C-alpha cells in the first residue's frame, strides 16, 4: 500500500514539476449568504443544523483498500492523459452512483436525480489550446445510463440552461472529449445568468490557472439542500439549489481552493464565492481528493485564499 502511495507521489511530482504553485497560510473566505456551513467558527461539534445543511450525507470509505480500488479505476488512458492520475472523491454508500469514464472526465451519475453527483477532470495547459470547436455539437442523451434519463426535451422551455459541469472549452484538445462533454450526464439545469456570467468567469479563470501552473485537477457538481427539489421535464430532472467547484494544484507545496454558487443570477466578486474544501465537504457530504496522502489532503483542504492563486 505504501509502495502504491509512493508511486502516485512520484508520478505527480513528475507531472507537476514545472508548476509554480505556492501556498500561504491564510484564512478561507466566508460562505455565501444563505448557504450555511455545517459548523460554526466557535463550535466544531456536530449539530442538527449540520445534518440539515445538505440533501444527503456521503460516507467515507471504510478502509484503504476501498479507497485504492476507487482511485485505481480512474486511470483512463486518453490521447492527452486528461483523466490520468486523477484523484476521485471517495465512493458513496448512501446515494445512487454510477461511475462513467469518458475521454476527458469522470462522472459520478445519480440515477434518482438524473444529474451527476460530481464530475472530475485534469486540465493541463495544452488542453486549453486545442482546435476542436463546439459548433454544431448537440446535447446528447447518455445511453450508458438506465432510463428514464435526461433528454433534450426535459430542458426545452424549462427556463434553465443546459449547464456543463466539465466545460466544453476544457475539451478542445480532443474531438471525442468535446463531443462527450455534451452528454447529459455532464449537465445540470442551471440559471442562464449564472451560466453565462459568474460560473463562466470561474471556468475561464481555471483555464488561466492551468496555463500558469501547467496542470490542475477540478471537481464540480450540484448542491442539493435538504428540501423538496424543483424538477424539469417528464423525466423529472432535479434542479440544484447551488453548485460547487473545487480545484487542486500539485506543486512543490500543493494547494486547493473551493467555490460555491447559488443557482440564481448574480454578479459578485469571485472572492465572495471562495470556501475551503473542508467547508464544501461538510455541505455536500463529498470526500474530495480521497487518494491523496492523508497529510497532504488535510493541509490543502483546511485553507483557501484566492490571493494565493495566479490572476
Residue pairs with C-beta under 8 A, 6 or more apart in sequence:
1 64
1 68
4 68
5 293
8 85
8 291
9 293
11 85
12 85
12 250
15 85
15 214
15 215
15 250
16 213
16 214
16 215
16 249
16 250
16 251
18 214
19 213
19 214
19 215
19 249
19 250
19 251
19 252
20 212
20 213
20 251
20 310
21 213
21 249
21 250
21 251
21 252
21 253
21 254
21 255
22 251
22 252
22 253
22 255
22 308
23 253
23 254
23 255
23 299
23 300
23 308
24 305
24 307
24 308
25 303
26 303
26 304
26 305
26 307
26 308
27 303
27 305
28 274
28 275
28 276
28 279
28 303
28 304
28 305
29 271
29 272
29 273
29 274
29 275
29 304
29 305
29 306
31 37
31 260
31 275
31 279
31 283
32 242
32 260
32 261
32 262
32 272
32 273
34 262
35 223
35 242
35 260
35 262
35 283
36 49
36 53
37 53
37 279
37 282
37 283
38 47
38 49
38 50
38 51
38 53
38 54
38 282
38 283
39 45
39 47
39 50
39 282
50 282
51 57
52 226
53 225
53 226
53 282
53 283
54 223
54 224
54 225
54 226
54 282
54 283
54 284
54 285
55 223
55 224
55 225
55 226
55 227
55 229
56 94
56 95
56 224
56 285
57 94
57 285
58 89
58 90
58 92
58 93
58 94
58 95
58 284
58 285
58 286
58 287
59 92
59 93
59 94
60 90
60 287
60 290
61 67
61 70
61 90
61 91
61 287
61 290
66 91
67 90
67 290
67 291
68 291
70 88
70 90
70 91
70 290
70 291
71 87
71 88
71 290
71 291
73 88
73 99
73 101
74 83
74 86
74 88
74 99
74 101
74 106
74 120
75 83
75 84
75 85
75 86
76 83
76 84
76 101
76 102
76 103
76 106
77 84
78 84
78 103
78 104
78 174
78 177
79 103
79 173
79 174
80 104
80 124
80 126
80 127
80 173
80 174
80 177
81 122
81 124
82 103
82 104
82 105
82 121
82 122
82 123
82 124
82 127
82 171
82 173
82 174
82 177
83 101
83 102
83 103
83 104
83 105
83 106
83 120
83 121
83 122
84 122
85 122
86 106
86 120
86 121
86 122
86 217
87 120
87 217
87 248
87 288
87 289
87 290
87 291
87 292
88 106
88 108
88 120
88 290
88 291
89 108
89 118
89 120
89 219
89 286
89 287
89 288
89 289
89 290
90 286
90 287
90 290
91 97
92 108
92 117
95 110
95 112
95 117
96 109
96 110
96 111
96 112
96 113
97 108
97 109
97 110
97 117
98 108
98 109
98 111
98 145
99 106
99 107
99 108
99 109
100 106
100 107
100 108
100 109
100 142
100 144
100 145
100 185
102 177
102 180
102 181
102 183
102 186
103 171
103 174
103 176
103 177
103 180
104 121
104 127
104 166
104 170
104 171
104 173
104 174
104 176
104 177
104 178
104 180
104 181
105 119
105 120
105 121
105 166
105 171
105 177
105 180
105 181
105 186
106 119
106 120
106 121
107 116
107 118
107 119
107 120
107 165
107 166
107 185
107 186
108 116
108 117
108 118
108 119
108 221
109 115
109 116
109 117
109 142
109 145
109 185
110 116
110 117
111 145
111 146
111 149
113 222
113 224
113 229
113 237
113 238
114 148
114 149
114 150
114 154
114 184
114 235
114 236
114 237
114 238
115 150
115 187
115 188
115 189
115 222
115 237
115 238
115 240
116 165
116 185
116 186
116 188
116 221
116 222
117 221
117 222
117 286
118 165
118 219
118 220
118 221
118 286
119 165
119 166
119 186
119 219
119 220
119 221
120 217
120 218
120 219
121 166
121 170
121 217
121 218
122 215
122 216
122 217
122 218
123 170
123 206
123 207
123 210
123 215
123 216
123 217
123 218
124 210
124 214
124 215
125 210
125 211
125 214
125 215
126 173
127 170
127 171
127 172
127 173
127 210
128 169
128 170
128 172
128 207
128 210
128 211
129 172
129 173
130 171
130 172
130 173
130 174
130 178
131 172
132 171
132 172
132 173
132 174
132 175
132 177
132 178
133 172
133 178
134 168
134 169
134 178
134 182
137 168
137 178
137 179
137 182
138 152
138 182
139 152
139 155
139 162
139 182
139 183
139 184
139 187
140 179
140 182
140 183
140 184
141 149
141 150
141 151
141 152
141 183
141 184
142 149
142 150
142 183
142 184
142 185
144 185
145 185
148 234
148 235
148 236
149 184
149 235
150 184
150 185
150 187
150 233
150 235
150 237
151 184
151 233
151 235
153 233
153 234
154 232
154 233
154 234
154 235
154 237
155 161
155 162
155 189
155 232
155 233
155 237
156 233
158 189
158 232
158 233
159 232
160 189
160 190
160 191
160 192
160 232
160 239
161 189
161 190
161 191
161 192
161 195
161 196
162 184
162 187
162 189
162 190
163 187
163 188
163 189
163 190
163 194
163 195
163 199
163 243
164 181
164 186
164 187
165 186
165 187
165 188
165 220
165 221
166 181
166 186
166 218
166 220
167 181
167 203
168 178
168 181
168 182
169 203
169 207
170 181
170 203
170 206
170 207
171 177
171 178
171 180
171 181
172 178
180 186
188 221
188 222
188 239
188 240
188 243
189 232
189 237
189 238
189 239
189 240
189 263
190 199
190 240
190 243
190 263
191 263
191 264
191 265
192 265
193 264
193 265
193 266
194 243
194 261
194 262
194 263
194 264
194 265
194 266
197 265
197 266
197 267
198 261
198 266
198 267
198 268
198 270
198 273
199 243
199 261
201 270
202 245
202 259
202 261
202 270
202 273
205 270
206 216
206 218
206 245
206 247
208 310
208 311
209 216
209 247
209 249
209 309
209 310
210 216
212 310
213 249
213 251
213 310
215 250
216 247
216 248
216 249
217 247
217 248
217 249
217 250
217 289
218 245
218 246
218 247
218 248
219 244
219 245
219 246
219 286
219 288
219 289
220 243
220 244
220 245
220 246
221 243
221 244
221 284
221 286
222 238
222 240
222 242
222 243
222 244
223 240
223 241
223 242
223 243
223 244
223 260
223 283
223 284
224 238
224 240
224 241
225 241
225 242
227 241
229 238
229 239
229 240
229 241
230 238
230 239
231 237
231 238
231 239
232 239
239 263
240 263
241 262
241 263
242 260
242 261
242 262
242 263
243 260
243 261
243 263
244 258
244 259
244 260
244 261
244 280
244 283
244 284
245 258
245 259
245 261
246 256
246 257
246 258
246 259
246 277
246 280
246 288
246 289
247 256
247 257
247 258
248 254
248 255
248 256
248 288
248 289
248 300
249 255
249 256
249 309
254 292
254 296
254 299
254 300
255 300
255 308
255 309
256 277
256 289
256 300
256 301
256 304
257 274
257 276
257 277
257 304
257 305
257 306
257 308
257 309
258 274
258 275
258 276
258 277
258 279
258 280
258 304
259 270
259 273
259 274
259 275
260 273
260 275
260 280
260 283
261 273
270 306
271 306
274 304
274 305
274 306
275 304
276 301
276 302
276 303
276 304
277 288
277 289
277 300
277 301
277 302
277 304
278 301
278 302
280 286
280 288
281 287
281 288
281 301
288 301
289 297
289 300
289 301
290 297
292 300
